[in-house]
Structure formats: structure tokens, C-alpha cells
Amino acid sequence: MQVVSKVTGAVLRAAVGLLMIALVAVVMTNVIFRYVLKAPLPWAEEFARYCMVYMAYLAAPLALREGRHVRITVITDRLRGVWADVFQLVAYLVVACLAIPVMYHGWNLVQLVSFQMTPAMRISMSIPYFGVALGMAFLALESIVLFIDGVIRLVRGEARRAGEPLTRPESRGVDV
């Protein structure tokens, strides 16, 4: 399971990094074209919007793995040992149970809008909408991997200490 998580993590990090570079490059180029050359690129804002969509959906599984999603810790702060682990495992299952239907319906939407074209870039609308299905597929996969890893830790008796996240050691979550 660790191998799956590492490979998908590397792929997602590279994709999000490349999208960020492309986003910054296109926006900066558009600024130069708009204010210096007085000829804005008509497709730049649309491209930036679609890059943001893909970055958000592809970064969500990374944030889940690293425990960086915002959490409300009213309940988890009161749980200790095995009960805290079980609660976190239920949370991973809930994430998977939400991500799978969104992925499914996202894929249906990709097929539904495949004949439509984007206004400025004139590409199929299925390309922007594919980011939702793809990101949710990775999110479901990551939550299932984290669930299985957590069950294995629980069975081995590797209960965490109070307050320690069930995710990997590099976790730096944002608590609310």
C-alpha cells in the first residue's frame, strides 16, 4: 500500500507543480500582453481557471495523506488510543464514500458535455470537467489506502499516542 501511495503522491505532486508553473507563466504573459502590448490573450483567463480546478482536485489527495485538510477537532481531542484510531478510520471511509459518487457523476458529466466547446480556447468541455472525476478518483484511492494502512496498524497494536495523527509522520494538519 505504501508503494501505491508513494507513486500516486509523486505523480500528483509533479502534476500540481507543472500546473502551477503553467498558471503563473500564462497569467504573467497575459499581464505583459494586456498592459504593455495592449493586446490581451483572450484564452489566458480561461486557461488559468481550468488550471486552478485541476490543481484543487489533484492536490486534495495529497492534503488528505499529509493531514493538511482543515479539521474540526472537538471530538477527536477527547478520544484516546484505539478510539481515536477507529474514529479516523471512519473518517477515511466517509471520504471514500463521498469521493466515489462524485467521481462517478463527474465522469458522467464529462461524457455529457463532450460535444460542448469552451468559449475562448475552443476545447471540449469534457477536458475541464475531467479534473473533477480524476481528482476524486485519486482522493478515493488515497482514502482507501489510508484506511487499509490504519487497519493494519490497529491490528498490529500500533495505537497512536493522544493527539498524534493517524496519517504518516510528515503530517502537519491544520486544526480548527
Residue pairs with C-beta under 8 A, 6 or more apart in sequence:
1 145
1 148
1 149
1 152
2 149
4 141
4 145
5 65
5 142
5 145
5 146
5 149
8 61
8 138
8 141
8 142
9 61
9 62
9 65
12 58
12 59
12 61
12 62
12 138
13 62
15 54
15 58
16 55
16 58
16 59
16 62
19 51
19 54
19 55
19 58
20 51
20 55
22 47
22 51
23 47
23 48
23 51
23 52
23 55
26 41
26 44
26 47
26 48
26 51
27 44
27 48
29 41
29 44
30 40
30 41
30 44
30 45
30 48
33 39
33 40
33 41
33 44
34 40
34 41
42 120
43 120
43 121
45 120
46 118
46 119
46 120
46 121
47 121
49 128
50 118
50 127
50 128
50 131
53 128
53 131
53 132
54 131
54 134
54 135
56 135
57 131
57 132
57 134
57 135
57 136
57 139
58 131
58 134
58 135
58 138
60 69
60 135
60 138
60 139
61 135
61 138
61 139
61 141
61 142
61 143
62 68
63 69
64 95
64 139
64 142
64 143
64 146
64 167
65 142
65 146
65 167
65 168
66 167
66 168
66 170
66 171
66 172
66 173
67 165
67 167
67 168
67 171
67 172
67 173
68 171
68 172
68 173
68 174
69 173
69 174
70 174
70 176
71 173
71 174
71 175
71 176
72 176
73 175
73 176
75 87
76 84
76 87
76 88
77 163
79 87
80 162
81 159
81 160
81 162
82 154
82 159
84 160
84 162
84 166
85 150
85 153
85 154
85 159
85 160
85 166
86 154
88 150
88 165
88 166
89 147
89 150
89 151
89 154
89 166
92 143
92 144
92 146
92 147
92 150
93 143
93 147
95 139
95 140
95 143
96 140
96 143
96 144
96 147
99 136
99 137
99 139
99 140
99 143
100 136
100 140
102 132
102 136
103 132
103 133
103 136
103 137
103 139
103 140
106 129
106 130
106 132
106 133
106 136
107 133
109 129
109 132
109 133
110 126
110 129
110 130
110 133
111 126
113 124
113 125
113 126
113 129
114 124
114 125
114 126
115 124
116 124
116 125
117 123
117 124
117 125
118 124
118 125
118 127
118 128
146 166
146 167
150 166
153 159
153 160
153 166
160 166
165 171
165 173
167 173
